[in-house]
Amino acid sequence: MPQNDDKESKDLAEQINRYLESHPDAADGLEGILKWWIPQQQRIESVEKVRKALNYLIENRVVSRRMLSDGSEIYVRKNILSDK
């Protein structure tokens, strides 16, 4: 990942983490995260950029990805007591 993309992903990951700190029970898919979790003035139009930021948060054990029965994915704040 180019250094510019890495910084952008980390910045976006910080925005998502701030949202989760304020809304600890939030859970949504990529489109919902793009629409609701990112401040409107900083919204981007690339789902792929949100996916990269979420992967960064998953790698850093902040967020968990859950598969639903219909095959779609949602992302939730990782609960250190129940997600090991």
Secondary structure, DSSP 4 states (H G I P E B T S, - for coil): --HHHHHHHHHHHHHHHHHHHH-TT-EE-HHHIIIIIS-GGG--S-HHHHHHHHHHHHHTTSEEEEE-TTS-EEEEE--TTT--
